[in-house]
Amino acid sequence: MFVPLKLYGNLSEKVVSQIIQALNTGNLKPGDRLPPEREMCEMFSVSRTVIRDALKTLAGLGVVTVRHGTGTFINEATDEPGDISRLASLLQISRGTMEELFQVRGILESKAVFWCAQNATDEDIAELEDIVRSAEHPENEGKLALFDAEFHLKICEAAGNRVLVRLMINVLDLLGEVREKVLMIPGRQRLSVRDHQEILAAIRERNPDLACQRMLNHLKDSEDAVSAAQPERGG
């Protein structure tokens, strides 16, 4: 079981971040059962409200499943080929909502990465490099949705605005299963990692305008992937 670090800042967000990191490092594995809420409160030295908020966020991101009366379990990773027809069926009900969510992401994340390029510490940049490096390894292919969420949340955190982090968690929560399924589209994982590398390079160069443009290009590519998986409806 992973050992939590001391928490600072928004407590529920830090719990989310540490659980995602524990998954990425292998200290938590798919199928693992998280400790009961009371035990997690003691581990993280936080209230039950904080733990419940964190678990709700993790469930929204698709990281855990809460089984009432049984416990909270880390979801199984899948490396099966993406089922495009299932994705299209899912998106068909909410395509308008997806477009609006990507509009919001463009506003939030372009500003976040702009501030990140200005304000990120050397430690922040080192953490982003570690996330991208881990996502490059073929053995981590099934975890890319987790690395993707961690990358985007870390940029918001390094931007130095806690409200922005909270908003971004909610946006990723709303996108939920769609994000994971889009990353299963053949070739999409490789493109996403490449985009992250280019965004990170601009942050490392302390070039806010370039970082902003690369983030917007990345989000546009992601939105196009969603649209391409959506079959045209009959007139």
C-alpha positions as CSV (number, residue, x, y, z in Angstrom):
1,M,0.0,0.0,0.0
2,F,1.2,3.5,-0.8
3,V,2.4,5.8,2.0
4,P,0.7,9.3,1.8
5,L,2.8,12.4,2.1
6,K,1.9,15.4,4.2
7,L,-0.8,17.5,2.5
8,Y,-0.7,21.2,1.8
9,G,-3.2,23.4,-0.1
10,N,-6.5,22.0,-1.2
11,L,-6.7,18.7,0.7
12,S,-9.1,16.7,-1.5
13,E,-7.1,17.6,-4.6
14,K,-3.9,16.5,-2.9
15,V,-5.5,13.2,-2.0
16,V,-6.5,12.7,-5.6
17,S,-3.0,13.6,-6.8
18,Q,-1.3,11.1,-4.5
19,I,-3.6,8.3,-5.4
20,I,-3.0,8.9,-9.1
21,Q,0.7,9.0,-8.5
22,A,0.6,5.8,-6.5
23,L,-1.1,4.2,-9.5
24,N,1.5,5.5,-11.9
25,T,4.4,4.2,-9.8
26,G,2.7,0.8,-9.2
27,N,2.2,1.2,-5.5
28,L,-1.5,0.9,-6.2
29,K,-2.7,-1.6,-8.9
30,P,-5.9,-2.2,-10.8
31,G,-8.3,-4.3,-8.6
32,D,-6.8,-3.0,-5.4
33,R,-9.3,-2.1,-2.7
34,L,-8.7,1.3,-1.0
35,P,-8.8,1.4,2.8
36,P,-12.1,2.3,4.5
37,E,-12.9,6.0,4.8
38,R,-12.0,6.1,8.5
39,E,-8.6,4.6,7.8
40,M,-7.9,6.9,4.9
41,C,-8.8,9.9,7.2
42,E,-6.1,8.7,9.6
43,M,-3.6,8.1,6.8
44,F,-4.0,11.5,5.3
45,S,-4.8,13.3,8.5
46,V,-8.0,14.8,7.0
47,S,-11.7,14.8,7.6
48,R,-14.2,12.3,6.2
49,T,-15.6,15.1,4.0
50,V,-12.2,15.6,2.3
51,I,-11.9,11.8,1.6
52,R,-15.4,11.6,0.2
53,D,-14.8,14.6,-2.0
54,A,-11.6,13.0,-3.3
55,L,-13.3,9.7,-4.0
56,K,-16.1,11.4,-5.9
57,T,-13.5,13.1,-8.1
58,L,-11.6,9.9,-8.6
59,A,-14.8,8.1,-9.6
60,G,-15.6,10.9,-12.0
61,L,-12.1,10.5,-13.6
62,G,-12.7,6.8,-14.0
63,V,-9.9,5.8,-11.6
64,V,-12.1,4.1,-8.9
65,T,-15.4,2.4,-8.5
66,V,-17.3,2.8,-5.3
67,R,-19.3,-0.4,-4.4
68,H,-21.6,0.4,-1.6
69,G,-21.3,-2.1,1.2
70,T,-18.1,-3.6,-0.3
71,G,-15.6,-0.7,-0.7
72,T,-13.8,1.4,-3.2
73,F,-11.7,-0.4,-5.9
74,I,-9.1,0.8,-8.4
75,N,-10.6,0.2,-11.9
76,E,-9.0,-2.4,-14.1
77,A,-6.9,-0.9,-16.9
78,T,-7.7,-2.1,-20.4
79,D,-5.4,-2.2,-23.4
80,E,-8.0,-3.7,-25.8
81,P,-8.4,-1.8,-29.1
82,G,-10.8,1.1,-28.9
83,D,-14.4,0.2,-29.9
84,I,-15.2,3.2,-32.1
85,S,-18.8,2.3,-32.5
86,R,-19.3,2.3,-28.7
87,L,-17.6,5.6,-28.4
88,A,-19.7,7.1,-31.2
89,S,-22.8,5.9,-29.5
90,L,-21.7,7.5,-26.2
91,L,-20.9,10.8,-27.9
92,Q,-24.0,10.9,-29.9
93,I,-26.1,11.8,-26.9
94,S,-24.0,14.7,-25.8
95,R,-22.0,16.0,-28.7
96,G,-23.2,19.6,-28.1
97,T,-22.1,19.2,-24.5
98,M,-18.7,17.9,-25.6
99,E,-18.2,21.0,-27.9
100,E,-19.0,23.3,-25.0
101,L,-16.7,21.5,-22.6
102,F,-13.8,21.8,-25.1
103,Q,-14.6,25.5,-25.4
104,V,-14.3,25.8,-21.6
105,R,-11.1,23.8,-21.6
106,G,-9.6,26.1,-24.2
107,I,-10.3,29.1,-22.0
108,L,-9.1,27.5,-18.8
109,E,-6.1,25.6,-20.1
110,S,-4.7,28.3,-22.4
111,K,-4.6,30.6,-19.4
112,A,-3.3,27.9,-17.1
113,V,-0.4,26.9,-19.4
114,F,0.4,30.7,-20.0
115,W,0.7,31.2,-16.2
116,C,2.5,27.9,-15.8
117,A,5.3,29.0,-18.2
118,Q,5.6,32.2,-16.2
119,N,5.3,30.8,-12.7
120,A,6.4,27.1,-12.6
121,T,9.2,26.3,-10.3
122,D,12.1,24.0,-11.3
123,E,10.4,21.3,-9.1
124,D,7.1,21.8,-11.0
125,I,8.9,21.4,-14.4
126,A,10.7,18.3,-13.1
127,E,7.3,16.7,-12.1
128,L,5.9,17.5,-15.5
129,E,8.9,15.9,-17.1
130,D,8.5,12.8,-15.0
131,I,4.8,12.5,-16.0
132,V,5.6,12.8,-19.7
133,R,8.6,10.4,-19.4
134,S,6.4,7.8,-17.7
135,A,3.7,8.2,-20.3
136,E,6.2,7.4,-23.1
137,H,6.9,3.9,-21.8
138,P,5.0,1.2,-23.8
139,E,4.2,-0.8,-20.6
140,N,2.2,2.2,-19.3
141,E,0.0,2.4,-22.3
142,G,-3.1,1.3,-20.4
143,K,-2.5,4.1,-17.9
144,L,-2.4,6.9,-20.3
145,A,-5.7,8.4,-19.2
146,L,-4.3,8.7,-15.7
147,F,-1.0,10.3,-17.0
148,D,-3.1,12.7,-19.2
149,A,-5.2,13.8,-16.2
150,E,-2.1,14.2,-14.0
151,F,-0.3,16.3,-16.7
152,H,-3.2,18.7,-17.2
153,L,-3.9,19.1,-13.5
154,K,-0.2,19.6,-12.7
155,I,-0.1,22.5,-15.3
156,C,-3.0,24.1,-13.5
157,E,-1.4,23.6,-10.1
158,A,2.0,25.1,-11.3
159,A,0.0,28.1,-12.7
160,G,-0.5,29.0,-9.1
161,N,-4.3,29.4,-9.0
162,R,-6.2,26.9,-6.8
163,V,-9.6,27.9,-8.2
164,L,-8.3,26.9,-11.7
165,V,-7.2,23.5,-10.4
166,R,-10.7,22.9,-8.9
167,L,-12.4,24.0,-12.1
168,M,-10.2,21.7,-14.2
169,I,-10.9,18.7,-11.9
170,N,-14.6,19.3,-12.5
171,V,-14.2,19.6,-16.3
172,L,-12.2,16.3,-16.4
173,D,-14.9,14.8,-14.2
174,L,-17.6,15.8,-16.7
175,L,-15.6,14.4,-19.6
176,G,-15.0,11.2,-17.7
177,E,-15.4,8.1,-19.7
178,V,-15.2,10.0,-23.0
179,R,-11.6,11.0,-22.4
180,E,-10.5,7.5,-21.7
181,K,-12.3,6.1,-24.8
182,V,-10.8,8.8,-27.1
183,L,-7.4,7.8,-25.9
184,M,-8.1,4.2,-27.0
185,I,-8.6,5.4,-30.6
186,P,-5.7,3.8,-32.6
187,G,-2.8,6.3,-32.8
188,R,-4.4,8.8,-30.4
189,Q,-2.2,7.9,-27.5
190,R,1.0,8.5,-29.4
191,L,-0.2,11.9,-30.6
192,S,-1.3,12.9,-27.1
193,V,2.1,12.1,-25.7
194,R,3.8,14.0,-28.5
195,D,1.6,17.1,-27.8
196,H,2.5,16.9,-24.1
197,Q,6.2,16.8,-25.0
198,E,5.8,20.0,-27.2
199,I,3.8,21.8,-24.5
200,L,6.4,20.9,-21.9
201,A,9.2,22.1,-24.1
202,A,7.5,25.5,-24.4
203,I,7.0,25.6,-20.6
204,R,10.7,24.7,-20.1
205,E,11.7,27.6,-22.4
206,R,9.5,30.0,-20.3
207,N,7.6,30.9,-23.5
208,P,4.0,31.6,-22.4
209,D,2.7,32.5,-25.9
210,L,4.1,29.3,-27.5
211,A,2.9,27.1,-24.6
212,C,-0.6,28.7,-25.0
213,Q,-0.7,28.0,-28.7
214,R,0.5,24.4,-28.4
215,M,-2.1,23.8,-25.7
216,L,-4.8,25.1,-27.9
217,N,-3.6,23.0,-30.8
218,H,-3.6,19.9,-28.5
219,L,-7.1,20.6,-27.4
220,K,-8.3,21.1,-31.0
221,D,-6.7,17.8,-32.0
222,S,-8.5,16.1,-29.1
223,E,-11.8,17.7,-30.1
224,D,-11.3,16.6,-33.7
225,A,-10.7,13.0,-32.5
226,V,-14.1,13.1,-30.7
227,S,-15.8,14.5,-33.8
228,A,-14.2,12.0,-36.1
229,A,-15.6,9.2,-33.9
230,Q,-19.1,10.6,-34.2
231,P,-20.9,9.3,-37.3
232,E,-23.0,11.9,-39.2
233,R,-26.7,11.6,-38.4
234,G,-29.1,11.1,-41.2
235,G,-31.1,14.2,-42.2
